[in-house]
Amino acid sequence: MPASLCRLACLIGAVLALLAASFATTQARADTLVVAVSADPEHFNPGITTASHTHAVANALFNGLVARDRENRPIPDLATGWTISEDGLRYTFTLAEARWHDGRPVTSEDVRVSFERVLLPHHARTGASLRERLAAVETPDPRVVVLRLHAPYAPLLQQLDVTEAPILPAHLFAEGVATDNPANLAPVGSGPFRFVRHIRDDMVEMDRNPDYFKPGLPRVERLVFRILPDARTALLAYQAGEVDVLRSITGADTRLLAARDDTVIEAVTSGPGGGNCVMTLVFNLDRPALRNDALRTAIAHATDRARMVETIHFGRGRVARAPIASGIGWAHDPAALATYAHDPARAEALLEAAGLARGADGVRARLDIVHFPQFQRHADALRQDLAAIGIALASRPLDRAATVEALFMRRDFDTGLVSYCHGLDPEIGFRRTLASDAIGPVPFSNGAGFSDARVDALFARALRETDLDARGAIHAEIQAIAAAALPYWWLVETDSLSAFRAEWEGFTMWSGQFAESARRR
């Protein structure tokens, strides 16, 4: 063969090889979902930590007894169904015919070991809430498990998802200390994806669980988490087509991504590390000036919360309409704060009627506001709004330890800014802001020092009530009392924003199993 023909044949062969490789890559890419996460998970046991960077990755490997819908209502996961005894002390779950990734069946013994050996000793939220309430985990049948309580605990179902109570294999965790278990780095779960490999500070690779107990799921063949701590780097990777999902985007990037036709931005109120957070102005009711109802009410009317949403959060969130976050839909009363419209003229009139006249310098009252440095823009916005009605607000930004000390230990403040996260149930994150027994030197507790016997009694009733609608009605009463008393001014509900390519659908970004139902359109 002439040299020229040989070179041509070689060139054609090389082109065909490249085309074949490109086709193979395209095919692999079509079956692969790439997700950017901001930190290495460090390990893959969501039962021994509440750290969001671990749960963001490891939750895909496991299941809880229940999952959550978008309204945070419990739906089946490992448990296909459940019953609750009339006295609220026994929860009986029927388990799905699921298998661990190593082929062994999931049984009630796995649930017992998960609670007794892993969750109660090592999971901060589940341990704190259930350690004293859970009397026993009974296993009358391999596919039936009973959680027996010392006293009724209504939020139980909301705390049994993969984030709060992941179920782990008994054959790997029945012995030894859970935090030292080798399976934390070589996980065996029951979830939609199976662990393949982990390259520290680079990536985590999982593949589809072909024996998953939910028919037709998952639809993704390969799930890759790319560890990109820098938000700008993650954005560039997304723009270059190297990443399909950004689990968290900054406010500054929201408008940039929203302008893209190939991108969907989804706001969620909760995620792997918790959620339903409300930026809250705390009134120190120990201070005589702040016990003045007219002053607190005037501050509420003077605050332009809609401007905060737009200029500070770039539309990432919403004005708080009730003391309980809207992400807990069944307990949220959207009319609770309706009487507190932004109305500076009304605020002025209230202060005048209360005898808080302006001085020669135009100031009616001087207050300070203690806050973390990252809340400076909120403090500035409040300072501007209140200056218009004659209230001089002095910003006191402190580091984390000093802020906690000033707000909750020494109570050395007039007003403070706190992001209270309400979690999945008012009992988990909201109760602490109003209950009398939450007053004390405990970080992120009842910072206002508010106490009302009616509220305490209603919280006790809500805890015993297992019907969700009835609990919602009780929490509506609590919110009505809180809105009238105004120990806090609830400013903005802050969202977590995710971005993903429009060619994908089926994400459940609010849940631990966010990619379980994901698929290309």
C-alpha positions as CSV (number, residue, x, y, z in Angstrom):
1,M,0.0,0.0,0.0
2,P,1.4,3.4,-0.9
3,A,2.5,5.5,2.0
4,S,-0.1,8.2,1.2
5,L,-2.9,5.6,1.4
6,C,-1.5,4.2,4.6
7,R,-1.5,7.6,6.2
8,L,-5.1,8.2,5.0
9,A,-6.2,4.8,6.4
10,C,-4.5,5.5,9.7
11,L,-6.2,9.0,9.8
12,I,-9.6,7.5,9.1
13,G,-9.0,4.8,11.7
14,A,-8.1,7.5,14.3
15,V,-11.2,9.6,13.5
16,L,-13.4,6.5,13.8
17,A,-11.8,5.6,17.1
18,L,-12.4,9.2,18.4
19,L,-16.0,9.1,17.2
20,A,-16.5,5.7,18.9
21,A,-14.9,7.0,22.1
22,S,-17.1,10.2,21.9
23,F,-20.2,8.0,21.4
24,A,-19.3,5.8,24.4
25,T,-18.7,8.9,26.5
26,T,-22.0,10.4,25.4
27,Q,-23.8,7.2,26.3
28,A,-22.1,7.0,29.7
29,R,-22.9,10.6,30.3
30,A,-26.5,10.1,29.3
31,D,-26.8,7.6,32.2
32,T,-24.8,9.6,34.7
33,L,-26.0,12.4,37.0
34,V,-23.2,14.6,38.3
35,V,-23.8,16.7,41.4
36,A,-21.6,19.4,42.9
37,V,-21.3,19.3,46.7
38,S,-19.3,21.9,48.7
39,A,-17.4,19.5,51.1
40,D,-16.0,16.0,51.3
41,P,-18.4,13.8,53.2
42,E,-15.5,12.4,55.3
43,H,-17.4,9.1,55.9
44,F,-20.7,7.5,54.8
45,N,-22.6,6.8,57.9
46,P,-25.5,9.3,58.3
47,G,-26.5,7.6,61.6
48,I,-23.6,9.0,63.6
49,T,-23.7,12.6,62.6
50,T,-26.0,15.5,61.8
51,A,-23.4,17.2,59.5
52,S,-25.0,18.3,56.3
53,H,-21.9,17.6,54.1
54,T,-22.1,13.9,55.1
55,H,-25.9,13.5,54.7
56,A,-25.8,15.3,51.3
57,V,-23.9,12.3,49.9
58,A,-24.5,9.4,52.2
59,N,-28.3,9.6,52.3
60,A,-28.4,8.3,48.8
61,L,-27.1,4.9,50.1
62,F,-29.7,4.4,52.8
63,N,-33.4,4.6,53.8
64,G,-35.4,5.6,56.8
65,L,-38.6,3.9,57.9
66,V,-40.5,6.8,56.4
67,A,-39.7,9.5,53.8
68,R,-41.2,13.0,53.6
69,D,-43.3,14.7,50.9
70,R,-42.8,18.3,50.0
71,E,-45.1,19.4,52.9
72,N,-42.9,17.3,55.3
73,R,-45.7,14.8,55.8
74,P,-44.5,11.2,56.3
75,I,-44.8,8.8,53.4
76,P,-43.7,5.1,53.1
77,D,-40.0,4.3,52.6
78,L,-38.6,1.1,54.3
79,A,-41.9,0.9,56.1
80,T,-44.8,0.3,53.7
81,G,-47.3,1.3,56.3
82,W,-47.8,1.9,60.1
83,T,-50.4,2.0,62.8
84,I,-50.5,4.0,66.0
85,S,-52.1,2.8,69.2
86,E,-54.9,4.8,70.6
87,D,-52.8,5.9,73.6
88,G,-50.0,7.0,71.2
89,L,-47.4,4.7,72.9
90,R,-46.9,2.0,70.2
91,Y,-46.0,2.6,66.5
92,T,-46.1,-0.6,64.5
93,F,-44.4,-0.6,61.1
94,T,-44.6,-3.2,58.3
95,L,-41.3,-3.4,56.4
96,A,-40.9,-3.7,52.7
97,E,-39.1,-6.7,51.2
98,A,-35.9,-4.9,50.8
99,R,-32.3,-6.1,50.6
100,W,-29.0,-4.7,51.7
101,H,-26.5,-4.0,48.9
102,D,-24.6,-7.2,49.9
103,G,-27.8,-9.3,49.2
104,R,-29.0,-9.9,52.8
105,P,-32.6,-9.1,53.6
106,V,-33.6,-6.0,55.6
107,T,-35.4,-7.1,58.8
108,S,-36.8,-5.6,62.0
109,E,-33.5,-6.6,63.7
110,D,-31.8,-4.0,61.5
111,V,-34.1,-1.4,62.9
112,R,-33.5,-2.4,66.5
113,V,-29.8,-2.3,66.1
114,S,-29.8,1.0,64.2
115,F,-31.7,2.7,67.1
116,E,-30.0,1.0,70.0
117,R,-26.4,0.9,68.7
118,V,-26.1,3.8,66.4
119,L,-28.9,6.5,66.5
120,L,-29.6,6.9,70.2
121,P,-25.9,7.0,71.2
122,H,-24.5,9.0,68.2
123,H,-27.1,11.0,66.3
124,A,-27.4,14.4,68.0
125,R,-31.0,15.2,67.1
126,T,-32.5,11.8,67.3
127,G,-30.6,10.9,70.5
128,A,-31.7,14.1,72.2
129,S,-35.4,13.7,71.3
130,L,-35.8,9.9,71.6
131,R,-33.2,8.7,74.2
132,E,-35.6,9.4,77.1
133,R,-38.8,8.8,75.2
134,L,-38.2,5.4,73.4
135,A,-38.9,2.6,75.8
136,A,-38.1,-0.3,73.5
137,V,-37.7,-1.4,69.9
138,E,-39.6,-4.7,69.6
139,T,-39.2,-7.2,66.8
140,P,-42.2,-9.6,66.8
141,D,-41.6,-10.6,63.2
142,P,-38.7,-10.1,60.7
143,R,-41.0,-7.7,58.7
144,V,-42.7,-6.0,61.7
145,V,-41.1,-3.6,64.1
146,V,-42.7,-1.8,67.0
147,L,-41.4,1.4,68.6
148,R,-42.8,1.6,72.1
149,L,-42.7,5.0,73.9
150,H,-42.8,6.0,77.6
151,A,-45.1,8.8,76.7
152,P,-46.9,10.1,73.6
153,Y,-44.5,11.9,71.2
154,A,-46.4,13.3,68.2
155,P,-43.4,14.4,66.1
156,L,-42.1,10.8,65.9
157,L,-42.9,10.1,62.3
158,Q,-41.3,13.4,61.2
159,Q,-38.0,12.1,62.8
160,L,-37.8,8.7,61.1
161,D,-36.6,9.7,57.6
162,V,-33.1,8.9,56.2
163,T,-31.7,12.2,57.6
164,E,-33.0,11.8,61.1
165,A,-33.0,8.0,61.5
166,P,-31.3,6.1,58.7
167,I,-31.5,2.3,59.1
168,L,-28.2,0.5,59.0
169,P,-27.4,-3.3,58.6
170,A,-27.4,-5.2,61.9
171,H,-24.8,-7.7,60.6
172,L,-22.3,-4.9,60.4
173,F,-23.3,-2.7,63.4
174,A,-24.4,-5.1,66.1
175,E,-20.9,-5.2,67.6
176,G,-18.3,-2.6,68.4
177,V,-18.5,1.2,68.5
178,A,-20.5,2.6,65.5
179,T,-18.1,5.6,65.1
180,D,-15.1,3.2,64.6
181,N,-16.9,0.8,62.2
182,P,-15.0,0.0,58.9
183,A,-18.4,0.1,57.2
184,N,-18.5,3.9,57.7
185,L,-15.9,4.0,54.8
186,A,-17.2,1.0,52.9
187,P,-20.9,1.4,53.3
188,V,-23.6,-1.2,52.7
189,G,-27.0,0.3,52.5
190,S,-30.5,-0.5,51.2
191,G,-30.9,2.7,49.2
192,P,-31.3,3.4,45.5
193,F,-27.6,3.7,44.9
194,R,-24.6,1.6,45.9
195,F,-21.2,2.8,46.9
196,V,-18.4,2.4,44.3
197,R,-15.5,4.5,45.2
198,H,-14.4,7.7,47.0
199,I,-11.4,9.9,46.0
200,R,-10.8,12.2,49.0
201,D,-11.6,15.9,48.3
202,D,-12.4,15.0,44.6
203,M,-15.4,12.8,44.0
204,V,-17.7,10.0,45.2
205,E,-19.1,7.5,42.7
206,M,-22.2,5.4,43.2
207,D,-24.1,3.1,40.8
208,R,-27.7,2.1,40.5
209,N,-29.0,-0.5,42.9
210,P,-30.6,-3.1,40.6
211,D,-32.3,-4.8,43.5
212,Y,-34.0,-1.7,44.9
213,F,-37.3,-2.5,46.5
214,K,-39.2,0.3,44.8
215,P,-40.2,-0.8,41.3
216,G,-38.7,1.3,38.5
217,L,-36.3,3.2,40.7
218,P,-33.8,4.6,40.5
219,R,-33.7,5.7,36.9
220,V,-30.1,7.0,37.0
221,E,-27.4,4.4,36.3
222,R,-24.5,6.3,37.8
223,L,-24.5,9.0,40.5
224,V,-21.3,11.1,40.9
225,F,-20.7,13.7,43.6
226,R,-18.0,16.2,42.6
227,I,-16.5,17.9,45.7
228,L,-16.1,21.6,44.8
229,P,-15.7,23.7,47.9
230,D,-15.5,27.0,46.0
231,A,-18.8,28.2,44.8
232,R,-17.2,30.0,41.8
233,T,-15.5,26.8,40.7
234,A,-18.7,24.9,41.0
235,L,-20.5,27.5,38.9
236,L,-17.8,27.3,36.2
237,A,-18.0,23.5,36.2
238,Y,-21.8,23.8,35.7
239,Q,-21.4,26.4,32.9
240,A,-18.9,24.1,31.2
241,G,-21.3,21.2,31.2
242,E,-19.3,19.1,33.7
243,V,-22.0,19.2,36.4
244,D,-25.7,18.7,36.2
245,V,-26.8,19.8,39.6
246,L,-25.7,22.5,42.0
247,R,-27.2,21.6,45.4
248,S,-26.7,25.1,46.7
249,I,-26.2,28.4,44.9
250,T,-25.5,31.8,46.3
251,G,-27.8,34.7,46.0
252,A,-25.3,36.5,43.7
253,D,-25.5,33.5,41.2
254,T,-29.2,33.1,41.3
255,R,-30.0,35.8,38.7
256,L,-27.2,34.6,36.5
257,L,-28.4,31.1,36.4
258,A,-32.1,32.1,36.2
259,A,-31.3,33.8,32.9
260,R,-30.3,30.5,31.3
261,D,-32.9,28.7,29.2
262,D,-31.3,25.3,30.0
263,T,-31.5,25.7,33.8
264,V,-34.2,25.2,36.5
265,I,-33.8,26.9,39.9
266,E,-35.7,25.3,42.7
267,A,-36.2,26.7,46.2
268,V,-36.6,24.3,49.1
269,T,-37.1,25.1,52.8
270,S,-35.3,22.0,54.1
271,G,-32.5,19.6,53.1
272,P,-30.0,17.1,54.4
273,G,-28.9,19.3,57.4
274,G,-32.2,20.6,58.5
275,G,-34.1,23.7,57.4
276,N,-37.2,25.9,57.6
277,C,-35.0,28.7,58.9
278,V,-36.5,32.1,59.8
279,M,-34.3,35.2,60.2
280,T,-35.7,36.5,63.5
281,L,-35.4,39.8,65.4
282,V,-35.2,38.9,69.1
283,F,-36.6,41.4,71.7
284,N,-34.9,41.0,75.1
285,L,-38.0,41.2,77.4
286,D,-35.7,41.6,80.4
287,R,-35.1,45.1,79.3
288,P,-37.8,47.6,80.5
289,A,-37.7,49.5,77.2
290,L,-38.5,46.3,75.2
291,R,-41.4,45.4,77.5
292,N,-43.2,48.3,76.0
293,D,-45.8,46.7,73.6
294,A,-46.1,49.9,71.5
295,L,-42.3,50.0,70.9
296,R,-42.2,46.4,69.7
297,T,-45.3,46.8,67.5
298,A,-43.9,50.0,66.0
299,I,-40.7,48.2,65.1
300,A,-42.7,45.5,63.4
301,H,-44.7,48.1,61.3
302,A,-41.6,50.1,60.4
303,T,-39.6,47.1,59.1
304,D,-39.6,46.7,55.3
305,R,-39.2,42.9,55.1
306,A,-40.0,42.7,51.4
307,R,-37.0,44.9,50.7
308,M,-34.9,42.5,52.7
309,V,-36.0,39.6,50.6
310,E,-35.1,41.4,47.4
311,T,-31.9,43.2,48.3
312,I,-30.3,40.9,50.8
313,H,-31.6,37.5,49.7
314,F,-32.0,38.2,46.0
315,G,-35.5,36.8,46.1
316,R,-34.2,33.7,47.9
317,G,-36.9,33.3,50.5
318,R,-40.1,35.2,51.5
319,V,-41.5,37.5,54.1
320,A,-42.4,35.5,57.2
321,R,-46.2,35.4,57.4
322,A,-46.4,33.4,60.7
323,P,-44.1,32.5,63.6
324,I,-43.9,28.9,62.3
325,A,-42.1,28.6,58.9
326,S,-44.3,27.8,55.9
327,G,-42.2,24.7,55.1
328,I,-44.1,23.0,57.9
329,G,-47.3,23.6,56.0
330,W,-49.7,21.7,58.3
331,A,-48.7,23.9,61.3
332,H,-48.1,27.2,59.5
333,D,-50.9,29.9,59.9
334,P,-50.4,32.2,56.9
335,A,-52.7,34.9,58.4
336,A,-51.0,35.0,61.8
337,L,-49.0,38.2,61.2
338,A,-51.4,39.8,58.8
339,T,-52.1,42.8,61.1
340,Y,-48.4,43.9,60.9
341,A,-48.3,45.4,57.5
342,H,-45.3,47.6,56.6
343,D,-46.7,51.0,57.7
344,P,-44.2,53.6,59.0
345,A,-47.0,56.1,59.6
346,R,-48.8,53.6,61.8
347,A,-45.5,53.0,63.6
348,E,-45.0,56.8,64.2
349,A,-48.6,57.1,65.6
350,L,-48.1,54.2,68.0
351,L,-44.9,55.7,69.4
352,E,-46.6,59.2,69.8
353,A,-49.6,57.6,71.6
354,A,-47.2,55.8,73.9
355,G,-45.5,59.0,74.9
356,L,-42.2,58.2,73.1
357,A,-41.6,61.6,71.7
358,R,-38.6,62.6,69.6
359,G,-35.8,64.4,71.4
360,A,-34.0,67.5,70.1
361,D,-31.9,65.1,68.0
362,G,-35.0,63.5,66.5
363,V,-34.4,60.3,68.5
364,R,-37.2,58.6,70.4
365,A,-35.3,55.6,71.7
366,R,-31.8,54.1,71.5
367,L,-31.3,50.3,71.2
368,D,-28.5,48.0,70.2
369,I,-28.6,44.9,68.0
370,V,-26.3,42.0,68.6
371,H,-25.6,39.7,65.6
372,F,-23.1,37.5,63.8
373,P,-21.0,39.4,61.2
374,Q,-22.8,37.6,58.3
375,F,-26.0,39.3,59.4
376,Q,-24.7,42.8,59.0
377,R,-26.9,43.6,56.0
378,H,-30.0,42.7,57.9
379,A,-28.8,44.9,60.8
380,D,-28.2,47.7,58.4
381,A,-31.6,47.4,56.8
382,L,-33.2,47.5,60.2
383,R,-31.2,50.5,61.3
384,Q,-32.3,52.4,58.2
385,D,-36.0,51.5,58.7
386,L,-36.0,52.3,62.4
387,A,-34.2,55.6,62.0
388,A,-37.1,56.8,59.9
389,I,-39.4,56.5,63.0
390,G,-36.8,57.9,65.5
391,I,-35.3,54.7,66.8
392,A,-31.5,54.7,66.8
393,L,-30.3,51.2,66.4
394,A,-26.6,50.6,67.1
395,S,-25.1,47.5,65.4
396,R,-23.0,45.2,67.5
397,P,-21.5,42.5,65.3
398,L,-19.6,39.9,67.3
399,D,-17.8,36.6,66.5
400,R,-19.8,33.4,66.9
401,A,-18.8,32.6,70.5
402,A,-19.2,36.2,71.7
403,T,-22.6,36.5,70.0
404,V,-23.9,33.3,71.6
405,E,-22.5,34.5,74.9
406,A,-24.2,37.9,74.7
407,L,-27.6,36.7,73.5
408,F,-28.1,33.5,75.5
409,M,-25.7,33.4,78.4
410,R,-25.3,37.0,79.7
411,R,-28.4,38.3,77.9
412,D,-26.4,41.5,77.2
413,F,-28.5,43.0,74.4
414,D,-31.6,45.0,73.6
415,T,-32.4,43.3,70.3
416,G,-30.6,40.5,68.5
417,L,-30.6,38.7,65.1
418,V,-31.0,34.9,65.1
419,S,-31.7,32.4,62.3
420,Y,-34.0,30.0,64.1
421,C,-34.3,26.7,62.1
422,H,-37.7,25.1,62.8
423,G,-36.8,21.7,61.4
424,L,-39.4,19.2,60.3
425,D,-41.8,19.8,63.2
426,P,-42.5,22.7,65.5
427,E,-41.5,20.6,68.5
428,I,-38.0,20.2,67.0
429,G,-37.1,23.8,66.3
430,F,-39.9,26.2,67.1
431,R,-40.9,25.2,70.6
432,R,-37.6,26.3,72.0
433,T,-38.3,29.9,71.1
434,L,-41.4,30.3,73.2
435,A,-41.6,27.6,75.9
436,S,-40.9,28.7,79.5
437,D,-38.6,25.7,80.1
438,A,-36.4,26.8,77.2
439,I,-35.4,30.0,79.0
440,G,-31.9,29.8,80.3
441,P,-28.2,29.8,79.3
442,V,-28.6,27.4,76.3
443,P,-27.5,28.5,72.8
444,F,-30.4,29.2,70.4
445,S,-33.1,28.7,72.9
446,N,-35.8,31.2,74.1
447,G,-33.7,34.3,73.5
448,A,-36.6,36.7,74.2
449,G,-37.2,35.3,77.7
450,F,-40.9,34.9,76.8
451,S,-43.1,33.0,79.2
452,D,-46.9,32.3,78.9
453,A,-48.7,29.5,80.8
454,R,-51.2,29.2,77.9
455,V,-48.4,28.6,75.4
456,D,-46.8,26.0,77.6
457,A,-50.0,24.1,78.1
458,L,-50.7,24.2,74.3
459,F,-47.2,22.8,73.5
460,A,-47.9,20.0,76.0
461,R,-51.2,19.2,74.3
462,A,-49.6,19.3,70.8
463,L,-47.0,16.8,72.0
464,R,-49.7,14.3,73.0
465,E,-51.8,14.8,69.9
466,T,-51.0,12.3,67.1
467,D,-53.5,13.6,64.5
468,L,-51.7,16.1,62.3
469,D,-54.7,18.3,61.6
470,A,-55.5,18.5,65.3
471,R,-51.9,19.4,66.1
472,G,-52.0,22.0,63.4
473,A,-55.0,23.6,65.1
474,I,-53.2,23.7,68.4
475,H,-50.1,25.3,66.8
476,A,-52.4,27.9,65.2
477,E,-53.5,28.9,68.8
478,I,-49.9,29.2,69.8
479,Q,-49.1,31.4,66.9
480,A,-52.0,33.7,67.6
481,I,-50.8,34.2,71.2
482,A,-47.2,34.7,70.0
483,A,-48.3,37.2,67.3
484,A,-50.3,39.2,69.8
485,A,-47.5,39.2,72.4
486,L,-44.7,39.9,69.8
487,P,-41.6,38.6,71.8
488,Y,-39.9,38.3,68.4
489,W,-40.3,39.9,65.0
490,W,-40.2,37.2,62.4
491,L,-38.5,38.7,59.4
492,V,-37.6,36.5,56.4
493,E,-37.9,32.8,55.7
494,T,-34.7,31.8,54.0
495,D,-34.6,29.2,51.3
496,S,-31.9,26.9,50.0
497,L,-31.7,27.1,46.2
498,S,-30.6,24.4,43.9
499,A,-30.0,24.6,40.2
500,F,-30.1,21.8,37.7
501,R,-30.2,21.3,33.9
502,A,-33.7,21.5,32.4
503,E,-33.1,18.1,30.7
504,W,-33.5,16.5,34.1
505,E,-36.7,16.1,36.2
506,G,-38.0,14.2,39.2
507,F,-35.7,15.6,41.8
508,T,-37.0,15.8,45.4
509,M,-34.5,18.4,46.6
510,W,-36.1,18.7,50.1
511,S,-35.4,15.1,51.0
512,G,-32.4,13.0,51.6
513,Q,-33.2,10.8,48.6
514,F,-33.1,13.8,46.2
515,A,-32.1,11.7,43.2
516,E,-34.2,8.6,43.8
517,S,-36.7,9.5,41.1
518,A,-34.5,11.7,38.9
519,R,-34.5,11.0,35.2
520,R,-33.7,12.7,31.9
521,R,-36.8,14.2,30.2
